[in-house]
Amino acid sequence: MVKKYIMTPGPTPISEEVLMEHARPLMHHRSPEFSKIFIEVTEKLKKLFKTTNDLFILTSSGTGGMEAGVTNFFSRGEKVLVVSVGNFGERFKKISSRFGLEVISLDYEWGDAANPEDVKKALDNDPDIKGVMVQFSETSTGAINDIKAIADIVKNTPAILIADVISGLGASDLRADEWGLDVVIGGSQKGLSAPTGIAFISVSEKAWKLNEKSDTPRFYFDLAAAKNYSQKTPPQTPWTPGISIIVAMNKALDMVFEEGLENVFKRHRVLALATQKAIEKIGLQLLVKDEAKRGFSVTSIIVPEGIDAKALTKIMRVKYGVTIAGGQGKLTGKIIRIGHLGYVGIFDVIVAISALEITLLELGYKLEIGSGVSEAERIFVENNYLNNG
Ligand SMILES: Cc1ncc(COP(=O)(O)O)c(C=O)c1O
């Protein structure tokens, strides 16, 4: 028997309470029983986004939510500015190009975060830009973008801001309305620790205006259809939704609000800090050099010279049962990523660091055994954070 731990930045571990809800006998999606849950989940998601805008639940992974964001507000040939600090920024570019939009790229080193001033310059230079797309937490690197500052700029232009908060949601404070985010995209399998397969998207009035003129092809992800069905009594989805996932998400959202949002954010902040300090204590380098640009969802670690990243993650997973993530895109083989997102507590971080230390030793890397673990414990004590979630 190998006891298993998922320490990736998505999917994240699911609590027993949420799994029990997921296992409930299937309800029909047009039944009053499901409608009640559907309404509750929509309202709770709005509370989490801090928005009163329309919010729709889509049955797809997060990428479907990104596709909905790209295809519902623009017309073929129109310009969008994609702010890219990693693999998911690149994905926004790919989706936009595939649907015939003209992509203007604002690229940064992977490990860096966007400079809002550059967004301002790009928008000033090109008043035809109709939308700006950006990640909140860029999961491929662990960096976080200051989307509040970016929104401050975009809101004074005719463009809309589309924010992918898929891995930042539930780890870092997000205020969609106060910050002026037009389209906000989240997913079930990250900070909420619900099963995979649901995305959600909120839409501002400014974005709806663009939707009326948009001719980009779409069918399954047509948000006007979603709006139409949401206005029925009771509210519904146009197509059969991931019923059991939504039922499970209801419980996951309850758990977040029972803990209290501020406590949830504090937990993520401390877990991220402990992970990052432990890694440095072991003698490894973090990909995101600037502490202020590190998010709280995932920590990216540069794989030291002479260590095979694939062998390292494989030993951790197969021998010790601890699944962490490798690098994506151009960082494949160069970094490993520890997720500390969702249903995770201090002992999950200890397990991940301990398994990493043991595996590194096994691969011939010189370190003081236990140094990372004791550093993580020191951070928990120093931050007066000794509850396991
Ligand atoms: C920031 C971000 N955007 C988009 C996605 C894509 O989501 P999915 O894999 O659920 O399609 C992910 C998933 O890792 C992500 O972290």
The ligand as a MOL file (V3000), in Angstrom:
LIG
                    3D

  0  0  0     0  0            999 V3000
M  V30 BEGIN CTAB
M  V30 COUNTS 16 16 0 0 0
M  V30 BEGIN ATOM
M  V30 1 C -4.4790 29.6250 -14.8880 0
M  V30 2 C -5.0950 28.4900 -15.6300 0
M  V30 3 N -5.8000 28.7370 -16.7370 0
M  V30 4 C -6.3770 27.7540 -17.4350 0
M  V30 5 C -6.2480 26.4320 -17.0490 0
M  V30 6 C -6.8720 25.3880 -17.8850 0
M  V30 7 O -7.8050 24.7060 -17.1660 0
M  V30 8 P -8.2070 23.1940 -17.5330 0
M  V30 9 O -6.9730 22.3620 -17.4640 0
M  V30 10 O -9.2020 22.9170 -16.4580 0
M  V30 11 O -8.8030 23.2330 -18.8950 0
M  V30 12 C -5.5220 26.1180 -15.9090 0
M  V30 13 C -5.3420 24.7250 -15.4810 0
M  V30 14 O -4.3150 24.3210 -15.0210 0
M  V30 15 C -4.9420 27.1670 -15.1920 0
M  V30 16 O -4.2530 26.9040 -14.0700 0
M  V30 END ATOM
M  V30 BEGIN BOND
M  V30 1 1 1 2
M  V30 2 1 2 3
M  V30 3 2 2 15
M  V30 4 2 3 4
M  V30 5 1 4 5
M  V30 6 1 5 6
M  V30 7 2 5 12
M  V30 8 1 6 7
M  V30 9 1 7 8
M  V30 10 2 8 9
M  V30 11 1 8 10
M  V30 12 1 8 11
M  V30 13 1 12 13
M  V30 14 1 12 15
M  V30 15 2 13 14
M  V30 16 1 15 16
M  V30 END BOND
M  V30 END CTAB
M  END
